[in-house]
Every structure is written in C-alpha cells, then in structure tokens.
Amino acid sequence: MKVGLVGYGKMGQAIEKILLDSGHTISKIVNIDNTEEIGEITPENTDVVIEFTAPESALDNIKSCLTNKVPVVSGSTGWLEHYSEVVDLCNQQGTGFFYASNYSLGVNIFFKLNEQLAKMMNGLGYDSSMLEIHHTQKLDAPSGTAITLAEGLIANNEAKSNWVNKPSDNPKELEIISERVDSVPGTHDVTYSSEVDTIKISHVAHSREGFAQGAVRAAEFMVGKVGVYSMDDLLNF
Ligand SMILES: NC(=O)c1ccc[n+]([C@@H]2O[C@H](COP(=O)([O-])OP(=O)(O)OC[C@H]3O[C@@H](n4cnc5c(N)ncnc54)[C@H](O)[C@@H]3O)[C@@H](O)[C@H]2O)c1
C-alpha cells in the first residue's frame, strides 16, 4: 500500500514506523513546512492518505485530498462541526473517507462499555461525570474521545441532556473536566456516584502506538473503498 502522510508530528511519526515495519511505502510526507505539496498527492501515486494534523488545518487537508479523489483516513480532532461537509464532498467525488476520534482498539471497546453502562444506570439515582487527561501540547478540549463518550452516555441515559466542559451543578448537564499533564497520551474516566457508592470505568493509554496501529489498519481497510466509514465498520462491532 502506498500511503501519503499528512501531518508529521507525534502521530505521523508513530504511524510511519508501523507502515514501514508492515512493508508499506510512504508516497509523500506533508507537514507544516511544505503544506502546498498536498496537491501533488493523486490516485496515481497514493492509495490512501493518513491525516493527523491539528483542529484548524484538518478540514482543508481532508477536502484537498478528497477533491483529488484520494481516500482519507483522518484522526485530527476539533473540526467535527464540519463533518457533514466532508461526507457530502466524499460522496460527490466518489471516493472514501474514514474518521475516528480515537483509533485504539481498547478505546473502541471502552466506547461500547460506556454505552452499555449508561443504559444500565438509567433511573438508579447516580450522577455521572467525566474526566479526560492529556499531554500539555494538546490543542483542543474536551478531547474528541471525551466528546464521543459524552454523546454515547447522553444517547443512552435519560438523566443527562447535554455536556459542558466545566464543573456544573445542573443535574441535566454532564460535566467533562479536562486536565493537561506533561506527556500523558490519553486517560478517560466515566464516573457514576450516589450517596452510597461510586462506579468508575477508566481507559488509560500507555503510548501512542495503539492509535497508530488502528490508523494503519483503517488505511489498509480503505484501499479501493468508496464511501464513509468508521471504527464500527473496521471492527465489526
Ligand atoms: N484519533 C486518534 O486516535 C488520535 C490520537 C492522537 C491524536 N489525535 C489527534 O491528531 C492530531 C495530531 O496529533 P499529534 O499528537 O500528532 O500532534 P502534533 O502537534 O505532534 O503533530 C501535528 C503535526 O501536523 C503538522 N501540521 C500542522 N498544520 C499542518 C498542515 N496544514 N498541513 C500539514 N501538516 C500540518 C504540524 O507541523 C505537526 O508536525 C491532533 O488533532 C490530535 O488531537 C487523534
């Protein structure tokens, strides 16, 4: 598989290592110092692009590759208010797009556990809350993973109607507390408390490798595919 890497920071470099170890080739690396070269990525030289940049650059990068009819696997967070624009462009161009707020297998199991637990906790009198901890260079808050967890909880538990990224005394609001601590790859806790006890589920990433492995698996899955896909399609959940 010939892969274009857009974004060559912590994730881009971790992904490059797994690609090369798996016998894939890198057709092009685009980073902040050669952004204009993204237009050189075409179906003739690249099977799929893996895009991990930043909230403010992700949308333009994704659109540029889809416009050139190159399928994209993106993991950038903080741009999802434009998701439907990308879906429309992907369908118009007849190419492929894969997005996950978190590519690790463990987190995707955790997403399902969170939905099940939210269902079970309905009407039992517990108050829920979330905590996410990431390294200090993370640009967006709350994390994309925390937003996916919050949406999964709210969709399955009638006690909460919306999330807020601050402490809240309103019982209908799900509070997400974001902490930034040096070199933490990603920790997410979902907690239910009552007067008598606390139930907490927690996912702690030990490194970026789990995210990078998932992104490479998604890229392998996307070769030759048309349409919009997610981890549910890849993992058959
Ligand atoms: N979905 C997941 O599983 C997952 C996991 C980890 C990180 N992330 C997200 O992925 C993104 C990247 O994370 P990171 O830790 O690698 O960040 P990073 O800051 O280490 O790397 C980002 C890289 O993108 C480059 N860049 C910025 N603008 C660009 C542009 N217009 N074109 C090309 N390159 C550009 C920067 O120079 C930098 O090298 C963030 O949004 C982060 O939240 C997602």
The ligand as a Gaussian input file, in Angstrom:
#p B3LYP/6-31G(d) Opt

LIG

0 1
 N       -7.964000       9.861000      16.545000
 C       -6.966000       9.447000      17.350000
 O       -6.868000       8.254000      17.696000
 C       -5.949000      10.452000      17.804000
 C       -4.866000      10.059000      18.609000
 C       -3.890000      11.005000      18.934000
 C       -4.007000      12.319000      18.457000
 N       -5.088000      12.650000      17.710000
 C       -5.226000      13.995000      17.108000
 O       -4.378000      14.015000      15.960000
 C       -3.892000      15.358000      15.746000
 C       -2.359000      15.326000      15.682000
 O       -1.852000      14.851000      16.920000
 P       -0.256000      14.822000      17.200000
 O       -0.134000      14.379000      18.602000
 O        0.459000      14.114000      16.121000
 O        0.082000      16.394000      17.097000
 P        1.476000      17.076000      16.761000
 O        1.322000      18.520000      17.118000
 O        2.604000      16.301000      17.360000
 O        1.593000      16.934000      15.159000
 C        0.806000      17.645000      14.251000
 C        1.646000      17.891000      13.011000
 O        0.837000      18.463000      11.996000
 C        1.601000      19.447000      11.322000
 N        0.714000      20.408000      10.642000
 C        0.027000      21.455000      11.151000
 N       -0.694000      22.051000      10.172000
 C       -0.465000      21.357000       9.041000
 C       -0.942000      21.472000       7.710000
 N       -1.762000      22.450000       7.332000
 N       -0.507000      20.559000       6.807000
 C        0.336000      19.567000       7.144000
 N        0.824000      19.419000       8.401000
 C        0.426000      20.307000       9.325000
 C        2.462000      20.081000      12.414000
 O        3.611000      20.697000      11.866000
 C        2.820000      18.850000      13.250000
 O        4.018000      18.256000      12.797000
 C       -4.484000      16.193000      16.880000
 O       -5.681000      16.786000      16.419000
 C       -4.798000      15.166000      17.960000
 O       -5.839000      15.576000      18.816000
 C       -6.031000      11.758000      17.379000

